[in-house]
Amino acid sequence: MSDLGSEELEEEGENDLGEYEGDRNEAGERHGHGRARLPNGDTYEGSYQHGKRHGQGTYKFKNGARYIGEYVENKKHGHGTFIYPDGSRYEGEWMDNCRHGYGVYYYVNNDTYTGEWFAHQRHGQGTYFYAETGSKYVGTWVSGLQEGAAELIHLNHRFQGKFLNKNPVGPGKYVFDIGCEQHGEYHLTDTERGEEEEEEEVTLKTLIPKWKATKITELALWTPTLLEEQPPVDGAGQEDAPGPEGGGQAEEDGQALLDTSEGETDSVKPGEDDGDPAREEGLGNGHEELQYDTAEQENVNFEEEEQKQDRLSK
């Protein structure tokens, strides 16, 4: 992976005024649009506010580098593009003269980084594309280094796992385009490398990740299964064959009429009339009157018997 590979360049301070042509305010400060040639040979053309670069402007360094973008009080702040002397460039957000926010860095070896920045460092989520191999790292960055959960994508396979200080560590898996996955774990192993100096030999240890596979699983491919068409059953046509046109409906209607006639015939027998409500009411009243007459007759007999007893006693 290519480093930034470009020396950060300092712009002239506000006290190094140099030559200036442009707008000024009532206090005589550079204010508005103007063009300046600084004592170190750099040039700036753009917006000023109260004597400071503020707003949109272009700053050209004498070594060929240049910045085109926004300024706030003499500092690169906002969105801007910085083209470095080696030809690499950054397009994105700035804060207090630092790459900060979201941006894309185009390296001189044609590699690219697209993602988040913090205080001039790749930090957060980002994608680094390796132009030589076509591989790319998609994942987390911490202070400019690959660290955290990520995916390293190659042309015909990919690794999914975690990284620490640019190296894969711990459990992960390789997913191959041929349809299988290899699960395993990365271990960092020490390799000693000796360097001779004038008085003593210095032994340097380098950590190299070593992959240990544990199992291989296949990717099951789903194939739809079509249901076989069932052959027709013999005689089904005869059972389902319709009768003469309109015959079924006429037969049903005739049966309904027959059922209705039979029901009416059973409910009223020949020679039997319906009961008369007035007649029934009259019978009821007559019965009540009959009971009343019987009671009155009993009272009359009782009076006659009582009078007979009175005569006998006299």
Backbone bond lengths (Angstrom), bond angles and torsions (degrees), N, CA, C in turn:
res aa  C-N    CA-C-N  psi(-1)  N-CA   C-N-CA  omega(-1)  CA-C   N-CA-C  phi
1 M - - - 1.464 - - 1.519 109.11 -
2 S 1.282 116.08 135.58 1.455 120.82 179.16 1.516 110.31 -76.10
3 D 1.331 116.17 137.52 1.454 119.71 171.50 1.517 108.34 -76.60
4 L 1.322 114.69 179.39 1.459 117.35 -179.71 1.518 110.44 -58.91
5 G 1.318 116.87 -37.27 1.451 120.51 169.48 1.506 115.09 65.64
6 S 1.318 118.43 13.48 1.453 120.58 -178.52 1.515 108.98 -135.39
7 E 1.294 115.79 125.69 1.456 120.36 -179.94 1.519 109.85 -69.22
8 E 1.332 115.22 131.12 1.453 118.87 178.27 1.525 109.42 -70.53
9 L 1.293 114.86 134.37 1.457 120.62 -173.08 1.516 109.99 -107.07
10 E 1.311 115.52 137.20 1.455 121.72 179.02 1.520 109.69 -93.75
11 E 1.309 115.05 134.71 1.451 119.68 176.79 1.525 109.73 -88.10
12 E 1.301 115.18 160.80 1.458 120.51 178.56 1.522 110.10 -64.02
13 G 1.311 115.98 141.23 1.453 120.78 179.71 1.510 112.05 -74.54
14 E 1.328 114.33 173.17 1.456 119.13 -175.87 1.531 112.15 -69.77
15 N 1.336 116.65 -20.60 1.464 118.41 -179.11 1.526 112.41 -81.67
16 D 1.361 116.62 -19.59 1.461 120.26 178.45 1.525 107.80 -89.08
17 L 1.294 116.23 83.41 1.458 120.45 -169.47 1.518 112.60 -76.62
18 G 1.309 119.15 -45.69 1.453 121.54 -177.53 1.519 111.36 68.03
19 E 1.324 115.48 -152.47 1.457 121.26 -179.16 1.531 109.98 -90.56
20 Y 1.328 114.96 144.92 1.467 119.07 -176.88 1.517 110.60 -142.83
21 E 1.325 114.94 138.15 1.454 122.42 172.44 1.521 108.04 -132.45
22 G 1.330 116.30 120.00 1.455 118.02 179.15 1.509 112.86 160.81
23 D 1.317 115.10 -161.99 1.460 122.38 -174.92 1.524 111.11 -78.45
24 R 1.335 114.02 151.45 1.461 121.37 175.18 1.525 108.77 -138.36
25 N 1.325 115.81 159.27 1.460 119.86 176.11 1.530 109.60 -93.80
26 E 1.323 116.44 -174.37 1.458 120.61 -177.27 1.524 112.28 -64.42
27 A 1.328 116.31 -26.39 1.465 120.04 179.21 1.519 112.34 -82.49
28 G 1.321 117.69 -0.08 1.458 121.21 179.79 1.515 113.56 84.99
29 E 1.329 118.40 6.91 1.460 121.08 179.96 1.526 110.18 -81.32
30 R 1.316 115.12 155.01 1.460 119.72 173.48 1.528 107.50 -66.32
31 H 1.303 115.53 119.59 1.463 119.52 -173.44 1.525 108.29 -153.07
32 G 1.341 115.81 118.21 1.455 120.71 -175.48 1.515 109.64 111.28
33 H 1.314 116.15 -146.29 1.464 120.02 -179.48 1.524 109.44 -94.90
34 G 1.357 114.12 137.51 1.456 117.54 179.95 1.514 112.17 -159.39
35 R 1.347 114.33 172.03 1.457 122.19 179.69 1.520 107.71 -131.19
36 A 1.346 115.75 131.46 1.465 119.72 -176.62 1.519 110.27 -131.44
37 R 1.338 115.35 142.68 1.461 122.14 170.58 1.516 106.63 -116.06
38 L 1.337 114.40 115.98 1.455 120.13 -173.55 1.527 110.83 -84.34
39 P 1.336 117.18 159.35 1.472 120.64 -177.40 1.526 113.99 -58.70
40 N 1.334 119.42 -28.20 1.471 121.04 -179.06 1.526 112.65 -83.55
41 G 1.320 118.01 0.60 1.455 121.32 178.73 1.518 114.14 99.49
42 D 1.324 118.77 -8.93 1.462 121.12 176.22 1.529 109.59 -73.03
43 T 1.330 115.49 158.46 1.461 120.57 177.56 1.528 109.39 -130.80
44 Y 1.320 114.01 151.09 1.472 120.06 176.23 1.513 108.41 -139.24
45 E 1.325 114.16 136.88 1.454 120.25 174.45 1.518 108.23 -137.65
46 G 1.333 113.97 124.51 1.452 117.67 -178.95 1.510 111.82 164.50
47 S 1.313 115.00 -148.78 1.459 121.46 -173.58 1.527 110.79 -92.85
48 Y 1.333 114.52 141.98 1.465 122.68 175.38 1.522 109.14 -123.41
49 Q 1.326 114.22 154.40 1.456 119.82 172.95 1.524 108.61 -146.86
50 H 1.319 115.81 117.48 1.467 122.42 -179.32 1.526 111.57 52.34
51 G 1.330 116.01 45.88 1.454 121.57 174.37 1.517 115.33 83.01
52 K 1.333 119.10 1.62 1.465 121.49 -178.37 1.523 110.66 -122.75
53 R 1.345 114.55 151.86 1.463 118.82 175.01 1.531 108.16 -65.20
54 H 1.301 115.82 122.32 1.464 120.18 -174.54 1.527 108.19 -154.12
55 G 1.346 115.34 118.10 1.457 120.27 -176.61 1.521 110.23 110.10
56 Q 1.314 116.27 -154.64 1.461 121.57 -178.00 1.520 110.42 -82.09
57 G 1.359 114.80 135.40 1.457 118.18 179.66 1.516 112.17 -164.47
58 T 1.352 115.02 170.28 1.467 122.26 178.51 1.522 108.53 -127.34
59 Y 1.337 115.01 122.46 1.462 121.00 179.47 1.523 107.52 -112.75
60 K 1.342 116.85 123.13 1.457 122.45 -179.84 1.523 109.35 -112.71
61 F 1.349 114.67 126.14 1.451 120.62 177.46 1.531 109.40 -86.89
62 K 1.301 115.82 154.17 1.460 120.31 -177.76 1.528 112.13 -68.20
63 N 1.352 118.04 -19.47 1.468 120.78 179.24 1.527 112.37 -88.33
64 G 1.335 118.56 3.56 1.459 121.97 176.17 1.519 114.32 106.34
65 A 1.315 118.64 -14.81 1.463 120.43 177.64 1.523 109.66 -73.59
66 R 1.329 116.07 157.16 1.463 119.29 178.32 1.529 110.14 -157.00
67 Y 1.321 113.41 152.96 1.469 121.42 177.23 1.516 108.18 -122.86
68 I 1.330 115.42 131.22 1.459 121.81 178.48 1.524 106.86 -125.52
69 G 1.319 115.76 109.60 1.454 117.37 -178.16 1.511 112.59 172.47
70 E 1.328 115.02 -154.44 1.457 122.07 -173.13 1.528 111.38 -95.93
71 Y 1.339 114.30 146.98 1.465 122.55 176.82 1.523 109.31 -125.12
72 V 1.329 114.49 150.73 1.457 121.92 169.67 1.525 107.36 -136.58
73 E 1.323 116.06 110.02 1.469 122.84 179.69 1.528 111.82 51.76
74 N 1.316 115.32 57.62 1.467 124.23 175.67 1.527 114.48 71.95
75 K 1.333 119.06 5.33 1.461 121.43 -179.54 1.521 110.48 -117.33
76 K 1.337 114.12 143.72 1.466 118.99 174.80 1.525 107.51 -66.45
77 H 1.314 115.89 118.21 1.465 120.58 -173.50 1.527 108.23 -154.99
78 G 1.340 115.30 120.34 1.459 120.16 -175.33 1.517 109.52 117.49
79 H 1.309 116.29 -142.88 1.465 120.52 -179.66 1.519 109.70 -102.85
80 G 1.347 114.68 134.37 1.452 117.96 -179.67 1.514 112.47 -164.26
81 T 1.333 115.37 166.50 1.461 123.30 179.15 1.518 108.84 -120.97
82 F 1.345 115.05 127.17 1.463 120.40 178.04 1.520 107.84 -114.86
83 I 1.330 116.26 122.67 1.460 122.54 177.56 1.525 107.47 -106.42
84 Y 1.340 115.86 120.26 1.460 121.40 -173.67 1.526 110.66 -89.61
85 P 1.332 117.18 164.32 1.470 120.32 -176.60 1.526 113.86 -60.33
86 D 1.357 118.20 -30.61 1.465 119.85 -178.31 1.526 112.55 -82.41
87 G 1.329 118.40 -0.56 1.456 121.85 178.51 1.516 114.10 100.78
88 S 1.319 118.14 -12.70 1.465 119.39 175.67 1.522 109.03 -72.56
89 R 1.333 115.87 159.77 1.460 118.43 -178.74 1.525 110.39 -151.31
90 Y 1.310 113.61 156.27 1.468 121.61 177.22 1.518 108.61 -123.89
91 E 1.330 115.60 132.20 1.459 121.76 176.25 1.521 108.07 -125.27
92 G 1.327 115.39 116.50 1.453 117.37 -179.69 1.511 112.48 168.11
93 E 1.324 114.68 -150.74 1.459 121.71 -173.74 1.527 110.95 -94.26
94 W 1.338 114.30 148.35 1.461 122.57 179.85 1.524 109.64 -129.77
95 M 1.349 114.14 153.77 1.457 120.25 173.54 1.526 108.41 -150.20
96 D 1.319 116.23 120.95 1.472 121.84 178.86 1.529 111.63 52.71
97 N 1.327 116.23 49.79 1.465 123.24 177.51 1.528 114.06 69.10
98 C 1.329 118.85 13.23 1.465 122.39 -179.17 1.526 110.57 -122.08
99 R 1.333 115.18 146.92 1.461 119.41 170.94 1.529 107.20 -65.78
100 H 1.301 115.77 119.51 1.465 119.35 -172.69 1.525 108.48 -155.15
101 G 1.345 115.51 121.02 1.455 120.16 -176.79 1.517 109.95 117.17
102 Y 1.312 116.34 -135.86 1.471 121.45 -178.58 1.521 109.03 -110.14
103 G 1.340 115.12 133.84 1.451 118.27 179.71 1.513 112.68 -165.81
104 V 1.335 114.97 170.53 1.463 122.84 -179.71 1.523 108.40 -122.63
105 Y 1.348 115.31 129.91 1.462 120.60 177.33 1.521 108.15 -112.25
106 Y 1.341 116.13 124.78 1.458 123.07 178.32 1.528 107.75 -103.72
107 Y 1.338 116.47 113.08 1.457 121.08 -175.47 1.525 110.64 -86.18
108 V 1.323 114.66 162.79 1.453 120.43 -175.74 1.528 111.78 -68.03
109 N 1.334 117.99 -23.94 1.471 121.28 178.39 1.528 111.92 -90.78
110 N 1.337 116.90 14.28 1.470 124.70 178.12 1.526 113.56 76.55
111 D 1.325 118.73 4.31 1.461 120.10 169.82 1.526 108.92 -69.96
112 T 1.328 116.11 157.41 1.465 120.35 177.14 1.521 109.84 -138.09
113 Y 1.307 114.66 147.93 1.466 121.16 170.50 1.520 107.59 -124.21
114 T 1.326 115.28 129.40 1.464 121.74 179.51 1.516 108.10 -127.55
115 G 1.326 116.11 117.63 1.455 117.78 -179.88 1.513 112.74 163.70
116 E 1.333 114.53 -149.71 1.459 121.95 -172.59 1.527 111.15 -93.22
117 W 1.350 113.76 148.97 1.456 122.07 178.83 1.521 108.98 -130.30
118 F 1.344 114.18 150.87 1.457 119.40 176.46 1.524 107.97 -146.03
119 A 1.328 116.26 118.93 1.466 122.06 177.52 1.529 111.67 51.57
120 H 1.319 115.88 49.99 1.465 123.37 175.10 1.523 113.79 77.30
121 Q 1.344 119.47 1.56 1.457 122.49 -177.04 1.528 110.48 -117.09
122 R 1.338 115.33 149.94 1.465 119.32 170.65 1.527 107.56 -66.64
123 H 1.307 116.12 119.61 1.466 119.53 -173.14 1.527 108.81 -154.47
124 G 1.345 115.55 121.84 1.460 120.61 -177.37 1.518 110.07 114.93
125 Q 1.320 116.68 -144.46 1.459 122.08 179.52 1.522 109.94 -92.39
126 G 1.335 114.83 131.97 1.454 117.99 -179.55 1.515 112.41 -161.99
127 T 1.337 115.50 163.84 1.461 122.94 -179.89 1.519 108.91 -124.46
128 Y 1.338 115.55 124.34 1.461 120.91 176.53 1.523 108.15 -109.68
129 F 1.327 115.73 124.82 1.462 121.70 -178.78 1.524 109.62 -105.70
130 Y 1.353 115.85 126.21 1.462 122.25 178.66 1.531 108.27 -94.00
131 A 1.316 116.30 109.30 1.463 120.44 -174.29 1.524 112.28 -66.78
132 E 1.325 118.09 -34.67 1.463 120.96 -174.71 1.520 112.03 -68.02
133 T 1.336 117.60 -39.82 1.464 121.26 -175.80 1.522 113.46 -104.65
134 G 1.324 117.69 -16.87 1.454 120.71 -175.99 1.515 113.71 81.81
135 S 1.327 117.82 3.45 1.460 121.57 178.50 1.523 109.89 -82.35
136 K 1.330 115.29 164.19 1.459 119.17 176.33 1.524 110.53 -151.35
137 Y 1.318 113.45 145.16 1.460 122.11 177.18 1.522 107.75 -102.12
138 V 1.330 116.13 125.09 1.463 121.75 -179.49 1.522 107.34 -123.82
139 G 1.328 116.22 109.92 1.456 117.69 -178.89 1.510 113.22 170.15
140 T 1.333 115.34 -147.36 1.459 122.90 -170.53 1.524 111.11 -96.42
141 W 1.346 114.34 145.38 1.458 122.70 176.79 1.523 108.89 -127.30
142 V 1.334 115.44 144.73 1.463 121.12 176.78 1.527 107.88 -135.02
143 S 1.326 115.98 116.50 1.472 122.52 177.97 1.523 112.24 51.78
144 G 1.317 116.47 43.62 1.452 121.57 175.48 1.507 115.47 88.21
145 L 1.343 119.19 -4.23 1.456 122.20 -176.83 1.528 110.59 -116.06
146 Q 1.336 114.76 152.66 1.461 120.61 176.51 1.527 108.65 -73.02
147 E 1.321 115.81 118.50 1.464 119.91 -176.60 1.523 109.58 -156.82
148 G 1.344 115.50 128.86 1.456 121.00 179.71 1.519 111.50 111.38
149 A 1.323 115.76 -168.60 1.465 121.30 -179.22 1.522 110.28 -67.24
150 A 1.335 115.58 135.11 1.463 119.23 -177.22 1.519 110.21 -161.86
151 E 1.327 113.65 172.65 1.458 122.04 177.66 1.520 107.86 -134.20
152 L 1.339 115.90 125.39 1.457 121.76 178.22 1.525 107.28 -104.17
153 I 1.324 115.82 109.93 1.460 121.92 -170.96 1.525 109.57 -102.37
154 H 1.337 115.99 124.29 1.458 122.73 175.79 1.530 109.36 -109.04
155 L 1.328 115.89 -175.39 1.461 119.08 -174.31 1.524 112.54 -68.02
156 N 1.350 118.08 -39.88 1.463 119.69 -176.50 1.523 113.67 -124.08
157 H 1.320 117.97 7.90 1.459 121.26 176.19 1.525 108.45 -161.72
158 R 1.319 114.91 171.11 1.459 120.29 -179.56 1.523 109.76 -147.07
159 F 1.331 115.09 153.11 1.462 121.04 175.74 1.518 109.17 -113.19
160 Q 1.320 115.61 133.77 1.460 121.90 178.70 1.520 108.58 -121.75
161 G 1.338 115.84 121.69 1.454 119.84 -178.63 1.514 111.46 179.76
162 K 1.341 115.79 -147.33 1.459 121.80 -179.21 1.526 110.47 -122.17
163 F 1.340 114.44 154.15 1.458 121.14 -179.25 1.527 109.34 -125.83
164 L 1.338 114.38 152.09 1.454 121.40 175.76 1.519 108.06 -144.61
165 N 1.336 116.12 119.50 1.465 121.44 179.89 1.533 111.26 54.32
166 K 1.323 115.35 47.49 1.467 124.75 177.20 1.521 114.15 74.94
167 N 1.340 119.30 0.54 1.457 121.92 -177.77 1.529 110.76 -115.21
168 P 1.346 117.69 142.18 1.471 119.56 174.38 1.523 110.45 -71.03
169 V 1.319 116.85 139.34 1.464 122.03 -179.52 1.524 109.30 -140.05
170 G 1.348 114.75 151.33 1.453 120.38 173.14 1.515 113.41 75.86
171 P 1.335 115.83 -167.14 1.471 120.46 -176.95 1.520 112.11 -69.82
172 G 1.315 114.48 150.86 1.458 121.39 178.06 1.514 109.66 -172.40
173 K 1.307 115.73 -168.93 1.465 119.45 179.02 1.519 110.18 -155.14
174 Y 1.338 113.97 151.17 1.457 122.31 172.60 1.529 108.04 -103.51
175 V 1.304 115.79 130.55 1.462 121.65 178.35 1.524 107.57 -111.39
176 F 1.333 115.86 119.37 1.458 121.42 -176.50 1.525 110.11 -102.57
177 D 1.317 114.80 145.87 1.457 120.03 -178.28 1.528 112.64 -68.27
178 I 1.332 118.03 -17.17 1.461 119.88 -179.22 1.522 111.50 -75.08
179 G 1.333 117.28 -8.81 1.455 119.78 174.06 1.507 115.48 108.80
180 C 1.329 118.04 33.87 1.460 119.92 176.57 1.522 109.62 -146.30
181 E 1.315 115.20 162.45 1.462 122.54 179.08 1.525 109.06 -126.47
182 Q 1.315 115.52 138.22 1.466 120.96 176.15 1.523 108.42 -113.84
183 H 1.325 115.64 115.54 1.457 121.63 -179.34 1.525 109.47 -95.83
184 G 1.318 115.50 147.37 1.452 119.06 179.89 1.517 111.42 -177.29
185 E 1.348 114.92 -155.90 1.459 120.02 -175.81 1.524 109.41 -151.93
186 Y 1.334 114.99 142.63 1.460 121.21 177.01 1.529 109.60 -97.52
187 H 1.345 115.05 134.76 1.463 122.12 174.89 1.525 108.45 -122.05
188 L 1.324 116.06 138.16 1.459 120.65 177.46 1.521 108.91 -87.23
189 T 1.316 116.03 122.66 1.465 121.62 -179.78 1.523 109.42 -113.10
190 D 1.330 115.36 147.20 1.467 121.29 -179.64 1.520 110.09 -87.52
191 T 1.309 115.52 135.79 1.463 121.41 172.46 1.519 107.82 -124.33
192 E 1.309 115.62 127.59 1.461 120.50 -177.26 1.519 110.17 -90.82
193 R 1.309 114.51 137.01 1.458 120.84 179.22 1.525 108.00 -134.32
194 G 1.323 117.21 120.45 1.464 121.53 -175.70 1.517 112.29 -93.13
195 E 1.332 115.68 141.50 1.459 122.10 176.08 1.522 108.38 -130.11
196 E 1.309 115.47 128.92 1.460 120.25 -177.99 1.516 110.74 -89.04
197 E 1.313 115.33 134.27 1.452 121.62 173.62 1.528 108.14 -120.74
198 E 1.313 116.76 -179.16 1.459 120.68 -174.75 1.526 111.88 -63.14
199 E 1.324 118.85 -41.24 1.456 120.72 -173.81 1.520 112.91 -104.59
200 E 1.331 119.10 -37.31 1.456 120.45 -175.96 1.519 110.37 -146.18
201 E 1.311 113.92 161.28 1.455 120.43 179.49 1.526 108.97 -95.26
202 V 1.304 116.10 128.16 1.458 121.91 -178.53 1.522 108.67 -102.77
203 T 1.328 115.64 128.71 1.465 121.24 179.41 1.522 109.03 -102.04
204 L 1.321 115.56 121.43 1.457 121.39 179.32 1.523 109.53 -105.43
205 K 1.316 116.08 138.84 1.457 121.65 179.08 1.527 109.44 -108.65
206 T 1.301 114.72 131.21 1.459 121.15 179.27 1.522 109.14 -119.64
207 L 1.317 116.34 132.06 1.459 121.22 179.19 1.523 109.44 -87.41
208 I 1.324 115.05 124.18 1.460 120.94 179.79 1.526 108.34 -121.04
209 P 1.324 118.52 127.36 1.470 119.94 178.58 1.526 111.28 -71.65
210 K 1.333 115.96 135.75 1.457 121.76 179.01 1.523 108.84 -124.15
211 W 1.328 116.22 128.30 1.459 122.36 -175.33 1.526 110.84 -90.91
212 K 1.328 116.25 133.57 1.458 122.34 176.15 1.517 108.20 -125.41
213 A 1.335 115.52 111.95 1.460 120.68 -178.14 1.520 110.41 -79.82
214 T 1.323 116.32 144.15 1.467 121.54 179.53 1.522 112.54 -114.79
215 K 1.320 118.11 -37.14 1.461 119.54 179.76 1.521 109.67 -160.02
216 I 1.325 113.98 159.93 1.461 121.90 177.61 1.521 107.99 -124.61
217 T 1.292 116.05 129.86 1.460 121.20 179.28 1.516 109.46 -120.69
218 E 1.319 114.89 148.37 1.455 120.23 178.50 1.524 110.31 -93.11
219 L 1.297 114.58 152.51 1.456 120.59 173.79 1.517 108.03 -91.08
220 A 1.317 116.88 114.27 1.459 120.75 -178.05 1.520 109.78 -73.68
221 L 1.327 115.04 125.29 1.460 120.81 178.72 1.518 108.99 -94.62
222 W 1.306 117.26 128.19 1.459 122.14 -177.86 1.514 109.81 -84.96
223 T 1.347 115.68 126.46 1.459 121.49 177.61 1.517 108.56 -119.66
224 P 1.305 118.98 120.53 1.472 119.95 -178.94 1.516 111.40 -67.10
225 T 1.344 117.53 140.23 1.463 124.03 178.39 1.517 108.96 -106.23
226 L 1.346 116.50 123.35 1.458 121.31 -178.60 1.521 109.60 -90.30
227 L 1.336 117.90 138.12 1.457 122.83 177.84 1.521 110.04 -73.71
228 E 1.377 115.31 135.71 1.455 119.49 178.36 1.520 110.29 -74.56
229 E 1.333 116.22 141.36 1.462 121.29 -178.93 1.523 109.98 -74.61
230 Q 1.343 117.91 127.15 1.454 122.83 -178.77 1.527 110.23 -76.97
231 P 1.384 118.27 136.43 1.479 120.17 178.27 1.517 110.25 -70.44
232 P 1.327 118.34 152.30 1.474 121.30 179.97 1.515 111.52 -67.15
233 V 1.344 118.31 145.45 1.463 124.53 -179.88 1.522 109.21 -84.00
234 D 1.382 116.78 138.81 1.459 121.10 -179.86 1.518 110.78 -65.52
235 G 1.329 116.76 138.19 1.461 121.44 177.82 1.502 113.55 86.70
236 A 1.328 117.03 -6.32 1.457 118.13 -178.93 1.509 111.12 -65.52
237 G 1.344 115.75 -29.77 1.453 118.45 -179.19 1.512 112.02 -68.26
238 Q 1.369 115.43 -34.97 1.456 117.47 -179.75 1.514 111.20 -69.97
239 E 1.331 117.06 -38.81 1.464 119.45 -179.25 1.518 111.19 -67.76
240 D 1.310 116.28 -36.18 1.451 119.73 -175.85 1.518 112.17 -90.96
241 A 1.358 117.02 -3.18 1.464 118.62 -175.08 1.511 109.98 -68.33
242 P 1.311 119.10 130.23 1.470 121.18 179.48 1.516 110.86 -75.77
243 G 1.334 116.35 154.57 1.454 121.63 177.62 1.505 110.82 -78.93
244 P 1.350 115.58 -167.84 1.471 118.77 178.30 1.506 110.49 -59.71
245 E 1.299 115.30 149.18 1.459 120.79 -175.63 1.512 110.43 -60.13
246 G 1.334 116.09 122.10 1.456 121.14 178.75 1.500 113.23 83.26
247 G 1.354 119.84 -9.79 1.454 121.48 -176.06 1.507 112.08 -67.07
248 G 1.332 116.98 -42.88 1.459 119.79 -178.32 1.504 111.67 -62.58
249 Q 1.309 118.21 -42.76 1.458 121.38 -178.81 1.522 110.77 -67.00
250 A 1.333 117.78 -39.72 1.463 120.41 -179.75 1.512 110.73 -65.73
251 E 1.353 116.91 -38.99 1.457 120.14 -179.94 1.515 110.75 -64.96
252 E 1.344 116.49 -41.24 1.461 119.75 179.06 1.515 110.91 -65.11
253 D 1.342 117.97 -41.68 1.457 120.64 179.71 1.521 111.10 -64.42
254 G 1.353 116.31 -40.33 1.461 119.41 179.55 1.510 111.78 -64.97
255 Q 1.342 116.99 -39.99 1.459 120.50 178.89 1.516 110.81 -65.20
256 A 1.348 116.89 -37.32 1.461 119.97 178.73 1.520 110.92 -64.57
257 L 1.329 116.03 -41.98 1.464 118.79 178.18 1.520 111.19 -64.64
258 L 1.332 116.88 -38.86 1.454 120.43 179.53 1.514 111.09 -64.38
259 D 1.332 116.64 -42.23 1.461 120.11 178.98 1.514 110.84 -63.37
260 T 1.327 117.95 -39.70 1.462 120.92 -179.70 1.520 111.31 -66.31
261 S 1.341 117.96 -41.25 1.466 120.95 -179.72 1.514 111.20 -64.29
262 E 1.352 115.13 -41.63 1.454 118.03 179.37 1.516 110.89 -64.04
263 G 1.279 118.87 -37.86 1.459 121.27 -179.77 1.510 111.57 -65.39
264 E 1.310 117.80 -42.85 1.460 120.76 179.74 1.522 110.62 -67.31
265 T 1.335 119.18 -37.26 1.464 122.53 -179.83 1.514 111.09 -66.22
266 D 1.330 117.59 -38.30 1.451 120.62 -179.51 1.513 111.93 -70.30
267 S 1.313 119.08 -30.59 1.463 121.24 -175.37 1.517 112.33 -77.89
268 V 1.340 119.67 -27.83 1.466 122.88 -179.87 1.525 108.16 -125.81
269 K 1.353 115.73 113.77 1.460 119.56 -179.57 1.520 110.19 -84.27
270 P 1.346 116.41 152.84 1.477 118.84 -179.24 1.520 111.50 -61.89
271 G 1.315 116.95 137.03 1.454 122.37 176.59 1.500 114.23 81.01
272 E 1.317 120.28 4.36 1.462 122.97 -178.87 1.502 108.56 -113.43
273 D 1.352 116.26 123.54 1.459 120.94 -178.81 1.514 110.21 -94.27
274 D 1.284 114.78 161.36 1.459 119.94 175.03 1.510 109.42 -72.45
275 G 1.308 116.40 151.12 1.455 120.31 178.84 1.514 111.84 -68.79
276 D 1.395 116.28 143.92 1.451 121.12 179.41 1.512 108.91 -89.85
277 P 1.295 120.02 120.66 1.468 121.06 -178.68 1.509 111.92 -61.59
278 A 1.318 117.94 -38.25 1.473 119.89 -179.74 1.510 110.63 -64.88
279 R 1.312 115.37 -37.73 1.462 119.89 179.27 1.515 110.75 -64.97
280 E 1.305 116.95 -44.94 1.453 120.28 179.28 1.516 110.90 -62.01
281 E 1.341 116.31 -39.48 1.459 119.64 179.24 1.522 110.82 -64.68
282 G 1.359 115.45 -38.69 1.458 119.15 178.80 1.510 111.73 -65.00
283 L 1.312 117.74 -39.17 1.453 121.04 177.97 1.515 110.53 -62.84
284 G 1.271 115.05 -37.59 1.463 117.73 179.49 1.512 110.91 -65.49
285 N 1.321 118.02 -43.71 1.458 120.95 -179.25 1.531 111.17 -66.64
286 G 1.330 116.00 -37.82 1.462 119.49 178.95 1.511 112.15 -62.83
287 H 1.294 117.21 -37.28 1.459 121.80 179.19 1.518 110.41 -64.66
288 E 1.320 115.86 -41.79 1.461 118.72 177.70 1.527 110.69 -64.18
289 E 1.355 118.63 -40.89 1.468 121.81 179.07 1.520 110.69 -64.73
290 L 1.323 116.82 -36.81 1.452 120.80 179.50 1.515 110.81 -63.44
291 Q 1.262 117.52 -42.21 1.451 120.59 177.47 1.523 110.96 -63.37
292 Y 1.305 116.97 -39.15 1.471 120.85 179.28 1.508 110.76 -64.25
293 D 1.391 119.58 -42.67 1.457 123.30 179.94 1.511 110.17 -63.98
294 T 1.264 121.43 -39.77 1.458 124.64 -179.72 1.510 110.81 -63.42
295 A 1.281 117.90 -41.14 1.470 121.12 178.96 1.514 110.87 -66.18
296 E 1.330 115.61 -40.03 1.473 119.09 179.66 1.529 110.64 -65.50
297 Q 1.324 119.05 -38.25 1.460 122.89 178.63 1.519 111.04 -63.82
298 E 1.310 117.22 -38.21 1.459 120.75 178.42 1.520 110.83 -64.38
299 N 1.324 118.14 -37.17 1.467 121.21 178.10 1.532 111.40 -65.25
300 V 1.332 117.30 -39.17 1.470 120.79 179.33 1.522 110.80 -63.85
301 N 1.308 119.60 -46.09 1.459 123.55 178.86 1.522 110.99 -60.66
302 F 1.292 117.82 -37.52 1.465 121.87 -179.83 1.517 111.09 -65.49
303 E 1.353 117.74 -39.19 1.464 121.49 179.22 1.534 110.31 -66.71
304 E 1.338 118.51 -42.34 1.462 121.18 179.61 1.522 110.71 -62.90
305 E 1.314 117.35 -41.30 1.460 120.42 179.67 1.516 110.77 -65.02
306 E 1.323 116.11 -36.19 1.475 120.02 -179.39 1.526 110.52 -68.31
307 Q 1.365 118.58 -39.48 1.467 121.66 178.42 1.528 110.83 -66.61
308 K 1.318 118.84 -37.61 1.464 121.86 178.90 1.517 110.65 -63.19
309 Q 1.281 117.44 -40.53 1.459 120.51 179.79 1.529 110.91 -66.57
310 D 1.329 116.78 -33.13 1.468 119.48 178.83 1.516 110.42 -66.46
311 R 1.343 119.82 -40.41 1.452 122.32 -178.78 1.516 111.10 -67.50
312 L 1.296 117.27 -37.61 1.455 119.99 179.60 1.520 111.41 -67.63
313 S 1.273 116.63 -33.49 1.469 118.81 -179.07 1.513 112.00 -72.43
314 K 1.331 117.82 -24.19 1.448 120.47 179.32 1.504 109.32 -79.03
